[in-house]
């Protein structure tokens, strides 16, 4: 069902209305794709940052350079865990944004001759059947959780070794 708040009650001829609606739909789909690109770039950024932190932490712990406090690796681990939380929340925020955008796309499609995204979503079981579709957000959220657990385990190991 189309949300009446989405459409303005402006009198257009059918041809003009359809042309404007098609243009706006195309633009909104492009903006949604760009949001997905930004999401991918954000994930690449966080992944790269985390692998760099692991490499740096391994170097510091392995070399034990003089003048570096024994607390330094612990501080790096706490910051890394906080970074994983921010990464997880970033993924969740993009999920919420995309959910809203696709709801609007589906509403606009109700006014168009063909419902491509709507039909695709139906074919995929609307996200309810894991044999047809596994939400990418669930997979993306695993990465910061795995890194975070890794940092916790390293912290426990360092603490046990330190005591």
C-alpha positions in Angstrom: 0.0 0.0 0.0 1.3 3.5 -0.9 1.8 5.9 1.9 -0.3 9.1 1.1 2.5 11.2 2.8 4.8 10.2 0.0 2.9 11.8 -2.8 2.0 15.4 -3.2 -1.6 16.2 -4.3 -0.4 18.2 -7.3 -2.4 18.0 -10.5 -0.3 16.8 -13.3 -1.2 15.2 -16.6 -0.7 11.4 -16.5 2.3 11.7 -18.9 4.0 14.4 -16.9 3.3 12.7 -13.6 4.7 9.4 -14.9 7.8 11.1 -16.3 8.5 13.0 -13.1 7.9 9.9 -11.0 10.2 7.8 -13.2 13.0 10.5 -12.9 12.6 10.7 -9.1 12.5 7.0 -8.8 15.7 6.6 -10.9 17.4 9.3 -8.8 16.4 7.7 -5.5 17.6 4.3 -6.6 20.9 5.8 -7.6 21.2 7.5 -4.2 20.4 4.2 -2.5 23.2 2.5 -4.5 25.6 5.3 -3.5 24.7 4.6 0.1 25.5 1.0 -0.4 28.9 2.0 -1.9 29.6 4.2 1.2 28.7 1.3 3.4 31.2 -0.9 1.6 33.9 1.8 1.8 33.2 2.1 5.6 33.5 -1.7 6.0 36.8 -1.7 4.1 38.1 1.2 6.3 37.3 -0.5 9.5 38.6 -3.9 8.3 41.9 -2.3 7.2 42.2 -0.3 10.4 41.6 -3.5 12.5 44.2 -5.5 10.6 46.7 -2.7 11.0 46.0 -2.6 14.8 46.5 -6.3 15.0 49.8 -6.0 13.1 50.9 -3.1 15.3 49.9 -4.9 18.5 51.7 -8.1 17.5 54.8 -6.0 16.8 54.7 -4.2 20.1 53.9 -7.4 22.2 56.5 -9.4 20.3 59.3 -6.9 20.4 58.6 -5.5 23.9 60.5 -2.3 23.1 62.2 -0.5 26.0 60.4 2.5 27.3 56.9 1.2 26.3 54.7 0.7 29.3 53.2 -2.7 29.8 49.8 -0.9 29.9 50.2 0.3 26.3 49.0 -3.0 24.7 46.0 -2.9 27.1 45.1 0.6 26.0 45.4 -0.4 22.4 43.1 -3.4 23.0 40.4 -1.2 24.8 40.5 1.3 21.9 40.3 -1.6 19.4 37.2 -3.0 21.1 35.6 0.4 21.1 36.4 0.7 17.4 34.7 -2.6 16.8 31.6 -1.3 18.6 31.6 1.8 16.4 32.0 -0.4 13.3 29.1 -2.6 14.4 26.9 0.5 15.0 27.9 1.9 11.7 26.7 -1.2 9.9 23.4 -1.1 11.9 22.9 2.5 11.0 23.4 1.7 7.3 21.0 -1.2 7.6 18.3 1.1 9.1 18.9 3.7 6.4 18.7 1.1 3.6 15.5 -0.4 5.1 13.8 3.0 5.0 15.0 3.7 1.5 13.8 0.4 0.2 10.5 0.9 1.8 10.1 4.2 -0.1 11.3 2.5 -3.3 8.7 -0.2 -2.9 6.0 2.5 -2.3 7.0 4.4 -5.4 7.0 1.1 -7.4 3.3 0.8 -6.6 2.8 3.7 -8.9 5.0 2.4 -11.7 4.1 -0.2 -14.4 6.7 -2.8 -13.1 7.7 -3.5 -9.5 11.2 -4.8 -9.9 12.5 -4.4 -6.4 9.2 -5.5 -4.9 9.1 -8.6 -7.0 12.7 -9.4 -6.2 11.9 -9.1 -2.5 8.9 -11.5 -2.9 11.0 -14.0 -4.8 13.6 -13.9 -2.0 10.9 -14.7 0.6 11.0 -11.1 2.0 14.0 -12.1 4.0 12.2 -14.8 6.0 13.6 -17.9 4.3 17.3 -18.3 4.9 17.5 -20.8 2.0 16.5 -18.0 -0.4 18.2 -15.0 1.2 20.6 -14.3 4.1 20.7 -10.6 5.0 24.1 -9.2 4.2 23.9 -7.1 7.4 24.0 -10.2 9.5 27.2 -11.3 7.8 28.8 -7.8 7.9 28.1 -7.6 11.7 30.1 -10.8 12.2 33.4 -9.1 11.3 33.4 -6.5 14.2 32.2 -9.1 16.6 35.0 -11.5 15.6 37.6 -8.8 15.8 36.2 -7.7 19.2 36.3 -11.3 20.6 39.8 -11.7 19.3 40.9 -8.5 21.1 39.2 -9.7 24.3 41.0 -13.1 24.1 44.4 -11.3 23.4 43.7 -9.1 26.4 43.0 -12.1 28.7 46.1 -13.8 27.4 48.2 -10.7 28.0 46.7 -10.2 31.4 47.4 -13.8 32.4 50.9 -13.5 31.1 51.4 -10.2 32.9 50.1 -11.4 36.3 
